Amino acid sequence: MTTATARISRPGRNAATPSQNARQRERALAWARRAPLLPALIFLILVTQLPFVATLVISFMNWNSLSPDKTAFAGLENYATVLTDPDLRQAIFTTILLTVSVVLVSLLIGLGLALLLDKKFIGRGLARTLLIAPFLVVPVAAALIWKHALLNPTYGLINGVLTWVWSLFGSAAAPQLDLLSQAPMMAVILSLVWQWTPFMMLILLAGLQSRPMDTVEAAQMDGATPWGIFRHLTLPHLRQYLELGGLLGAIYIVQNFDAVFTLTAGGLGTANLPYAIYQTFYFANEYGLASAAGVVVVIGTIIVATFALRTVFSLFKKEAAR
């Protein structure tokens, strides 16, 4: 081979190799796929992240709208107040109690309903539709239904049923329940359980329908009891779905404001942290303190959401491995 031929056949320094060309084409295709999503991503950042950054900055300030001249940098003082102030600390405790109670009760009732709906019976489609309906109701409307149609001590459905039952036994006066004043936290929990049980039921029903039925049939042929199948096969299979339902429910319920505001207006020890933030911001006009409490709620939500995402990814991996 001559020197000239070698120069022609040998690639130059700036010539791209086939592997480099393939990588460039892959990057170009990736950007072509992502480009249509950029406007939505920019809009999402503008409407979510920038307000959060502003809230984070305000949370480090001593800012009361009634005394704008005294606005100054406060450091971590607002966060210390959130954790030490008796009212805000009680609101944090109420938030935890409300979230845990609603999630656990909704999961238990949702599991029972999912087990029932997993069986074949006449009218199963109609039953599913009716049981899903509470989750589709607007939260404020659901709270109003419970406040006026169900829990009202004068014309509510619960006291109406009690009066009717007592009249069947010849009793003159039926006991009148007034949960909104006698047990307000119970009233809030009942309204939220009614609304969130269908959500848990749907997640657990999807988990039940993804069971390996050949394993269940083999256990039945070996003489396993229904309780044994549920305990050793169904419940372990539903563990991740239970975790997912609990975590997703906790993310939403920890931020609940509608039920507390509509049913009790935060009175009688039912003020959770979102309602306390509302009072601090709009009535006390403490913008810095309210922002710090809001950041605390966001941090707690992010922690729970992290575990929820891990559970979702593990479910995806499990389904992909089948």
Backbone torsions as a table, in degrees:
resi	resn	phi	psi	omega
1	MET	NA	132.6	-178.9
2	THR	-78.7	168.1	-179.5
3	THR	-65.2	-40.9	179.8
4	ALA	-63.3	-43.1	178.8
5	THR	-63.5	-39.0	179.0
6	ALA	-63.8	-37.8	179.2
7	ARG	-66.0	-38.5	-179.7
8	ILE	-69.6	-40.9	-176.3
9	SER	-77.7	-25.3	-177.6
10	ARG	-83.2	126.5	-178.9
11	PRO	-66.4	146.2	179.8
12	GLY	-74.8	174.2	-177.8
13	ARG	-66.2	-35.0	-175.0
14	ASN	-91.4	-2.5	-179.9
15	ALA	-73.8	137.3	-178.8
16	ALA	-84.9	140.1	176.8
17	THR	-78.9	162.6	178.7
18	PRO	-58.0	-37.7	179.6
19	SER	-65.7	-39.0	177.6
20	GLN	-65.7	-41.1	177.1
21	ASN	-61.8	-39.4	178.8
22	ALA	-65.3	-41.7	178.4
23	ARG	-64.9	-39.1	177.8
24	GLN	-64.1	-40.7	177.7
25	ARG	-64.3	-40.0	178.4
26	GLU	-63.2	-42.3	178.1
27	ARG	-64.4	-40.5	179.0
28	ALA	-63.9	-41.0	177.7
29	LEU	-66.5	-39.0	178.8
30	ALA	-62.3	-44.0	178.4
31	TRP	-67.3	-34.4	176.8
32	ALA	-64.2	-35.0	177.0
33	ARG	-74.2	-34.8	-176.4
34	ARG	-83.1	-24.6	-174.8
35	ALA	-55.6	-44.2	179.5
36	PRO	-63.2	-21.2	-178.7
37	LEU	-88.0	-12.3	-176.7
38	LEU	-61.1	-43.8	177.7
39	PRO	-58.8	-41.5	178.3
40	ALA	-65.3	-39.6	179.2
41	LEU	-64.9	-43.0	178.4
42	ILE	-63.5	-42.8	178.1
43	PHE	-62.6	-41.2	179.3
44	LEU	-62.9	-41.1	178.6
45	ILE	-64.6	-40.8	-177.3
46	LEU	-66.0	-39.8	-173.9
47	VAL	-91.3	-11.4	-179.1
48	THR	-118.9	-51.0	-171.8
49	GLN	-79.1	-39.5	179.2
50	LEU	-64.3	-44.4	174.1
51	PRO	-60.7	-35.8	178.6
52	PHE	-67.3	-39.0	176.9
53	VAL	-63.4	-41.2	177.0
54	ALA	-62.8	-41.6	177.1
55	THR	-62.8	-40.1	178.8
56	LEU	-62.9	-41.0	178.4
57	VAL	-66.0	-43.9	-179.2
58	ILE	-65.0	-30.4	-178.3
59	SER	-64.7	-18.1	177.9
60	PHE	-96.7	13.2	-177.1
61	MET	-118.1	148.3	171.9
62	ASN	-92.5	96.1	-170.0
63	TRP	-132.8	110.7	173.5
64	ASN	-118.5	124.6	-174.9
65	SER	-65.5	-20.5	177.7
66	LEU	-77.4	-18.5	177.8
67	SER	-131.9	68.8	-175.0
68	PRO	-65.2	-22.6	-179.1
69	ASP	-73.6	-16.8	-177.7
70	LYS	-98.1	13.1	179.4
71	THR	-66.5	129.8	-177.4
72	ALA	-156.2	167.1	177.3
73	PHE	-72.9	130.6	-175.8
74	ALA	-114.1	-5.2	-178.9
75	GLY	66.2	-132.6	-178.6
76	LEU	-94.5	14.7	-177.0
77	GLU	-61.9	-41.6	-179.9
78	ASN	-64.1	-39.3	178.9
79	TYR	-67.7	-37.3	176.1
80	ALA	-64.2	-37.1	178.4
81	THR	-66.6	-39.7	178.8
82	VAL	-58.9	-39.0	-175.4
83	LEU	-87.7	-15.1	-176.5
84	THR	-114.5	-22.8	179.3
85	ASP	-65.7	129.7	-175.7
86	PRO	-58.4	-41.1	-177.8
87	ASP	-68.1	-44.8	-179.8
88	LEU	-69.8	-35.8	177.3
89	ARG	-66.3	-38.3	175.1
90	GLN	-64.7	-35.8	177.6
91	ALA	-65.1	-38.6	177.1
92	ILE	-63.7	-44.4	178.6
93	PHE	-62.5	-42.1	178.6
94	THR	-63.1	-39.4	178.3
95	THR	-61.9	-45.1	179.5
96	ILE	-63.8	-45.7	-179.7
97	LEU	-61.8	-44.1	-179.0
98	LEU	-65.0	-43.5	-177.7
99	THR	-66.2	-47.9	-177.9
100	VAL	-63.9	-43.4	-178.0
101	SER	-63.6	-48.3	-177.4
102	VAL	-64.7	-42.7	-177.6
103	VAL	-65.3	-46.5	-177.5
104	LEU	-65.0	-47.2	-178.7
105	VAL	-66.0	-41.2	179.2
106	SER	-63.9	-38.8	178.4
107	LEU	-65.3	-42.3	-179.1
108	LEU	-65.8	-48.3	179.6
109	ILE	-67.3	-40.1	178.0
110	GLY	-62.5	-36.5	177.2
111	LEU	-64.8	-43.8	178.6
112	GLY	-62.8	-42.9	178.7
113	LEU	-67.1	-37.2	178.7
114	ALA	-65.4	-39.3	177.2
115	LEU	-64.3	-36.7	178.3
116	LEU	-69.5	-44.5	-177.7
117	LEU	-73.1	-14.0	176.6
118	ASP	-75.7	-17.0	176.9
119	LYS	-83.9	155.0	178.5
120	LYS	-91.1	125.4	176.2
121	PHE	-154.6	163.5	-178.4
122	ILE	-68.2	131.1	179.2
123	GLY	83.0	19.7	-178.9
124	ARG	-64.7	-38.1	178.8
125	GLY	-62.9	-42.6	178.0
126	LEU	-65.2	-40.7	179.2
127	ALA	-63.0	-40.9	177.6
128	ARG	-61.6	-43.6	-179.3
129	THR	-62.3	-44.3	-179.5
130	LEU	-66.4	-36.6	-178.9
131	LEU	-74.7	-26.0	178.6
132	ILE	-78.8	-24.4	-172.4
133	ALA	-52.3	-42.5	-178.7
134	PRO	-58.7	-31.6	-179.5
135	PHE	-71.9	-21.0	-178.8
136	LEU	-87.7	-8.6	-179.5
137	VAL	-76.7	140.1	177.0
138	VAL	-59.5	134.9	-175.7
139	PRO	-53.5	-42.2	179.3
140	VAL	-66.1	-40.7	178.2
141	ALA	-64.0	-39.5	177.8
142	ALA	-62.7	-42.2	178.5
143	ALA	-65.1	-38.0	178.0
144	LEU	-66.7	-37.5	176.8
145	ILE	-59.9	-45.9	-179.8
146	TRP	-68.9	-36.1	-177.8
147	LYS	-69.9	-42.3	-173.1
148	HIS	-104.2	-44.5	-174.2
149	ALA	-80.9	-27.7	-174.2
150	LEU	-111.5	-46.6	-169.7
151	LEU	-98.7	-6.1	-179.1
152	ASN	-60.9	127.7	-175.8
153	PRO	-69.3	-16.8	-176.7
154	THR	-94.4	-50.7	-175.6
155	TYR	-125.3	14.9	-179.2
156	GLY	-70.8	156.2	-177.0
157	LEU	-66.0	-38.1	-177.1
158	ILE	-63.1	-48.3	178.3
159	ASN	-69.0	-30.0	175.7
160	GLY	-64.2	-41.9	177.7
161	VAL	-65.8	-41.7	178.1
162	LEU	-61.2	-42.2	178.8
163	THR	-63.3	-40.8	179.3
164	TRP	-65.8	-42.2	179.8
165	VAL	-64.9	-42.7	-179.4
166	TRP	-64.9	-33.5	179.1
167	SER	-68.6	-28.6	177.4
168	LEU	-65.3	-30.7	-179.5
169	PHE	-94.2	9.4	176.1
170	GLY	76.1	15.1	-179.2
171	SER	-84.2	139.8	-175.5
172	ALA	-75.4	-48.5	-174.4
173	ALA	-117.8	124.5	177.6
174	ALA	-90.2	147.4	177.2
175	PRO	-65.5	132.2	-178.7
176	GLN	-100.3	116.8	178.8
177	LEU	-90.2	135.1	175.6
178	ASP	-131.5	77.5	-175.5
179	LEU	-63.3	-30.1	-177.4
180	LEU	-65.2	-24.6	177.4
181	SER	-110.1	-30.7	-178.3
182	GLN	-86.5	-37.1	179.7
183	ALA	-142.4	69.8	-174.6
184	PRO	-63.5	-37.5	178.7
185	MET	-63.8	-38.8	176.6
186	MET	-62.6	-38.2	178.7
187	ALA	-64.1	-42.6	178.7
188	VAL	-65.3	-42.3	180.0
189	ILE	-62.8	-43.1	-179.7
190	LEU	-62.1	-42.8	-179.1
191	SER	-65.9	-39.0	180.0
192	LEU	-73.0	-37.2	176.5
193	VAL	-62.9	-42.7	178.1
194	TRP	-59.3	-36.7	-176.3
195	GLN	-82.7	-31.8	-173.1
196	TRP	-99.7	-10.9	176.5
197	THR	-60.6	-42.2	177.0
198	PRO	-59.6	-34.6	177.9
199	PHE	-62.7	-47.2	177.9
200	MET	-64.0	-39.5	-179.4
201	MET	-61.3	-42.4	-179.4
202	LEU	-63.6	-43.8	-179.9
203	ILE	-64.0	-44.8	-178.0
204	LEU	-71.7	-32.8	176.7
205	LEU	-66.5	-38.2	174.5
206	ALA	-63.1	-38.4	177.0
207	GLY	-65.9	-39.7	178.3
208	LEU	-64.1	-38.5	-178.0
209	GLN	-77.2	-7.8	176.1
210	SER	-99.8	7.9	178.5
211	ARG	-66.2	145.7	171.2
212	PRO	-73.3	101.5	-173.7
213	MET	-68.9	-22.2	177.9
214	ASP	-64.6	-35.9	177.6
215	THR	-66.9	-41.1	179.3
216	VAL	-64.9	-42.9	179.7
217	GLU	-65.4	-37.4	177.2
218	ALA	-64.6	-39.9	178.0
219	ALA	-65.5	-38.3	177.4
220	GLN	-65.0	-38.6	178.3
221	MET	-67.7	-28.7	178.4
222	ASP	-82.2	0.9	176.0
223	GLY	92.1	18.1	179.3
224	ALA	-70.8	140.8	178.6
225	THR	-78.3	159.2	176.5
226	PRO	-56.7	-38.5	177.9
227	TRP	-66.4	-39.4	178.2
228	GLY	-65.4	-40.2	177.1
229	ILE	-63.6	-42.2	-179.6
230	PHE	-66.1	-42.1	-175.0
231	ARG	-72.4	-41.7	-172.1
232	HIS	-99.0	-18.3	-179.1
233	LEU	-117.2	-54.6	-174.0
234	THR	-69.1	-49.0	-176.0
235	LEU	-64.3	-43.8	175.2
236	PRO	-62.1	-35.8	178.1
237	HIS	-66.6	-33.9	-177.1
238	LEU	-85.1	-1.2	-174.9
239	ARG	-56.8	-48.7	-178.6
240	GLN	-67.7	-33.2	177.5
241	TYR	-70.8	-35.5	174.1
242	LEU	-63.7	-43.1	178.1
243	GLU	-63.1	-43.2	-179.4
244	LEU	-63.5	-46.5	178.9
245	GLY	-61.9	-43.0	179.3
246	GLY	-64.2	-42.6	-178.5
247	LEU	-69.2	-45.0	178.5
248	LEU	-64.7	-40.7	176.8
249	GLY	-62.4	-40.4	179.5
250	ALA	-64.0	-37.6	179.5
251	ILE	-59.6	-42.1	-177.0
252	TYR	-81.4	-40.7	-174.3
253	ILE	-72.4	-31.3	179.3
254	VAL	-65.3	-21.1	178.8
255	GLN	-99.9	9.0	-173.7
256	ASN	-65.9	132.9	178.1
257	PHE	-127.4	-32.8	-171.4
258	ASP	-62.4	-48.2	-175.2
259	ALA	-65.6	-44.2	-179.1
260	VAL	-65.1	-44.1	-178.3
261	PHE	-66.0	-42.1	-174.1
262	THR	-78.6	-42.0	-173.9
263	LEU	-79.5	-47.7	-171.3
264	THR	-125.1	-8.0	-175.6
265	ALA	54.8	32.3	176.8
266	GLY	74.1	8.2	-178.6
267	GLY	-84.9	167.9	175.0
268	LEU	57.0	39.0	174.2
269	GLY	77.9	20.3	-179.4
270	THR	-104.8	3.6	-177.9
271	ALA	-72.0	110.3	174.9
272	ASN	-86.8	-177.9	-173.8
273	LEU	-65.3	-43.2	175.9
274	PRO	-57.9	-39.3	178.3
275	TYR	-70.7	-35.7	176.7
276	ALA	-64.7	-36.2	175.9
277	ILE	-63.5	-42.3	178.2
278	TYR	-59.7	-45.2	179.3
279	GLN	-66.2	-41.3	-178.9
280	THR	-65.0	-37.2	-176.2
281	PHE	-78.8	-47.9	-170.5
282	TYR	-91.5	-25.1	-177.7
283	PHE	-105.7	-44.3	177.1
284	ALA	-84.9	-14.9	179.1
285	ASN	59.3	27.6	178.0
286	GLU	-93.2	89.5	-175.1
287	TYR	-68.5	-41.6	-178.5
288	GLY	-65.6	-44.8	-179.7
289	LEU	-66.5	-42.0	178.1
290	ALA	-63.9	-38.7	178.2
291	SER	-65.7	-39.4	178.0
292	ALA	-63.9	-42.0	177.1
293	ALA	-64.2	-37.9	176.5
294	GLY	-64.3	-38.3	177.5
295	VAL	-65.0	-36.9	177.3
296	VAL	-62.2	-41.9	177.3
297	VAL	-63.0	-42.3	-179.4
298	VAL	-64.1	-42.1	179.5
299	ILE	-61.8	-45.3	177.5
300	GLY	-62.0	-39.4	178.7
301	THR	-66.4	-39.2	179.4
302	ILE	-64.5	-40.0	179.0
303	ILE	-61.4	-46.4	179.6
304	VAL	-66.4	-40.0	-179.4
305	ALA	-64.3	-32.5	178.0
306	THR	-61.7	-46.2	177.1
307	PHE	-65.0	-36.3	178.9
308	ALA	-64.3	-42.5	178.9
309	LEU	-64.4	-39.8	176.7
310	ARG	-61.1	-40.8	179.0
311	THR	-65.5	-41.1	178.8
312	VAL	-62.9	-44.9	-180.0
313	PHE	-64.4	-38.0	177.7
314	SER	-65.4	-36.8	175.9
315	LEU	-65.5	-40.9	178.4
316	PHE	-62.9	-43.1	179.4
317	LYS	-63.8	-38.4	-179.7
318	LYS	-65.4	-42.6	178.6
319	GLU	-68.5	-35.9	179.6
320	ALA	-69.1	-28.3	-178.2
321	ALA	-77.8	-11.2	-179.4
322	ARG	-76.4	NA	NA
